[in-house]
Amino acid sequence: MIIGAGIFVLTGTVAASNAGPALAVSFVIAAVACGLAALCYAELASTVPVAGSAYTFSFATLGELIAWIIGWDLVLEFTVGSAALSTGFSAYLQEVLELVDITLPEQISSAATGVVDLPAMLVALLVTWLLTRGTKFSSRFNQVVVAIKLVVVVAVIVVGIAHIDPSNWKPFIPDAQPAPESGGGFADVPLITSLLGLEPAVFGVAGVISGAAIVFFAFIGFDIVATTAEEARNPQKDVPIGILGSLAIVTVLYAAVSLVVTGLQSYRDIDPDSAAPLADAFDAAGVGWMPELISVGACIGLVVVAMILMLGQSRVGFAMARDGLLPRSLAKVHPTYGTPYRITIVTGVAVAALAGFVDLGTLAHLVNIGTLFAFLLVSIGVVVLRRTRPDLPRGFRTPVAPLVAAVSTVMCLYLMLNLTGDTWIRFLAWMAIGFVVYFAYGRRHSRLHQADRAAASAPPPRTE
């Protein structure tokens, strides 16, 4: 079962700025979109009998250009996701340090209110060093980390129930109200608001949906479950149970945590800029020992998930470099540790820079739009492959594929449209850079293109 570390960092932001106590509903909406997309992901993964990411599957089934788009998008998801988790780690680490009367100067402890988030940068560089040396995750170690996160989440629910003030849940869905004047206009409101010419507003039903687009961050990692389809004894039965069952359990836990957080502290009093909302909620309720437990557990969970995302990014980048879409020198393996150390170091430096100088909200929005876009492409790809390559063996077939894929595509797109205009600008700029890199370098140097060119220049076979 996957417990996303995002639950530790974004609950306060969404409750205070978007959904209020209905944050629990936002989690349910995000879970439905994630579950449908994961079922599509599972079919694509089971169609190609190799281990790997959506980039690998797409390259083998949908062609080089689509694979590049998905791979470039995954670079955004994994790199920025690692940075966001590093930022969250920094916030909870500072909570732990305060227990021993150590307070870091604001100038070096926050990218939002200071100059740089130094702890976030340092943990990103530490993770890079560990991955370069070949740190591996055993199944037992993963189980221990998941158990720690689960204990913290259950403790939040069990202990928090006794201190809930039900009046904090009223109204459950706060009435929509004009968005605070930010001066940013298009950049600071959901894109769909600008497209439909609506007055910028917060809370209400629209706020709940916007909240779902943000808390989607907590479900990052469920695509990993989908890629295990080939390992299932009975994929057609086991994969839906594994994906939907684990997703249902996690969603119940997330919804319960969000109800506790908004029950301990009115959403009006929650600091939307806090990256440690669970600890803050128990502080506000006067439960002295819980913030310590939450902060320690969150530090462990956040740093490990950041490490897993950075590992995923280094492997995607390695595959793209091996295929020639990125410089092949990046695919060089360390002579001692056997790791793709060059792409790992490049990734780590990029993560450290983002974590040090970009605030959590901006990072989380970019992760979400990147992940949703990848899910959208995978959902479309399943239907395309059903039509163009019906002969391909599939270990798992998405139930009612056209309907599931269509609903998944619509939900992912709609959640993307509920992210802010500046998030879309950054995302489109990133994808535009990707197209430039592909057509200026990747396409000409790719292994596939060179093979085609060699075949075209080969002399025709002699005929007797």
Residue, then its C-alpha position, 0 to 999 in steps of 0.5 A: m500500500i502506498i501512503g503518499a508523502g504529499i498528505f503531510v504538506l498540502t492539506g493546510t494550503v488547500a483547506a485555507s485557500n480552496a475547499g475548507p472542511a470539504l478538503a475531504v471531498s477534494f481527496v475523493i475527486a482526485a482519487v477517482a481520477c487517479g484510479l481510472a488513469a492507473l487502470c489505463y496505465a496498467e494496460l499500457a505497462s502490461t503490453v510491453p514485457v519490460a520493466g520501466s516507466a511510461y517513457t519505456f512503454s510508450f517508446a515501444t508502442l506509440g513511437e519516438l515522438i510520443a515517448w519523448i513528450i511523455g519522457w520530458d513530462l516525467v522529467l518535470e514530474f519527478t524532478v519538481g516532485s523531489a524538490a517539493l518533497s525536499t521543501g516539505f522535509s525542510a519545514y518538518l525538520q525545522e519543527v524537530l529542531e525547535l524541540v531542541d531550541i534551534t531556530l534557523p534564520e528566516q533568510i536561509s529557511s524558506a524560499a517563500t519568505g526568506v532568500v533560500d531554503l538551505p535545509a531543502m537544498l542540503v537534503a536534495l544534495l544528500v539524496t543525490w550523493l546516496l543515489t550516486r553511490g548505489t543506495k538500494f531500497s529493499s522491500r523490507f526497508n520500504q515496508v518499514v518506511v510505509a509502516i512509519k507513515l501509516v503509524v503517523v497517519v493513524a495516530v493523527i486520526v485516532v488522537g485527533i478525533a478526541h480533540i475535534d470541534p465539530s463547529n469548525w466543520k460549519p459550513f462544510i463547503p464554505d460559500a463561494q467568495p471573491a478571490p483575494e486581490s493578488g494583482g496577478g490576474f490571469a496568472d493567479v486564478p484557475l485557467i478555466t476561470s479565465l477561459l469561461g470569463l468567470e469572476p475569480a472566486v474561492f471556496g464553493v464547489a469550484g474551490v473543492i474541484s480546484g482543491a482536488a487538482i492540488v491535492f492530487f500531489a498526495f497520490i503521486g506514485f500510484d503509477i508504480v502500482a500500475t507497472t507491476a501488472e506483469e508480475a501478477r499471477n492473474p492480472q485481469k483480476d489482481v491488478p484492479i483489486g491492487i490498484l483500486g483496493s489500495l487507492a480506496i484505503v489510502t483515500v479513506l485515510y486521507a479524507a479522515v486526516s483532512l477532517v481531523v485537520t479542519g476539525l482541530q482548527s478552523y480553516r479560517d485560522i490555518d496558515p495557507d503558506s505552512a508546509a507542516p500543516l498537520a503539526d500546526a493543527f495539533d499545536a493549535a489544539g494544544v496536543g503537545w506531543m503529537p507535533e513531535l511524532i508527526s514531524v519525525g515521521a514526516c521527515i522520514g517519509l518525505v526524504v525517502v519518497a523524494m529519494i524514490l522520485m529522484l531515482g525514477q528521474s535518473r532512470v528515465g533520463f538514463a533511458m532517454a540518453r541511452d536512446g540518443l534523445l539526450p546526450r549519450s554521455l549522460a548514460k555513462v555508468h559509474p565504474t565502481y558503483g554501477t549507477p548512472y551517476r552523471i544523470t543522477i548528479v544533473t538531476g540532484v543539482a536541478v532538484a536542489a536549485l528548485a527546492g532552495f529557491v522556489d516555494l512549495g505551492t509553485l512546485a506542487h502545482l507543476v508536479n500536478i499538471g505534469t502528472l495529470f498530463a502524463f495520465l491523460l496521454v496514457s489514457i488516450g494511448v490505450v484507446v489508440l493502441r486498441r485500434t492500431r495494434p489489436d494484435l498486441p498481447r496484453g497481460f491486463r486489459t482495462p475494463v470497458a476501456p473506451l469509457v474508462a479511458a474517456v472519463s479518465t481523459v476528461m477528469c485529468l484535463y478538467l483538473m489541469l484546467n483548475l490549476t492556475g494560469d501561471t502554472w500553465i504558462r510554466f508547463l507550456a514553456w517547459m514542453a516548448i523547450g522539450f520540442v526544441v530539444y527534440f527537433a534540434y538534437g534528439r531526433r537527429h541523434s536518436r538510436l531509432h533515427q540513426a538505424d532508419r538512416a543506416a537502413a536507407s543508405a544501405p545498398p539494395p540487395r543483389t538480385e540474381 
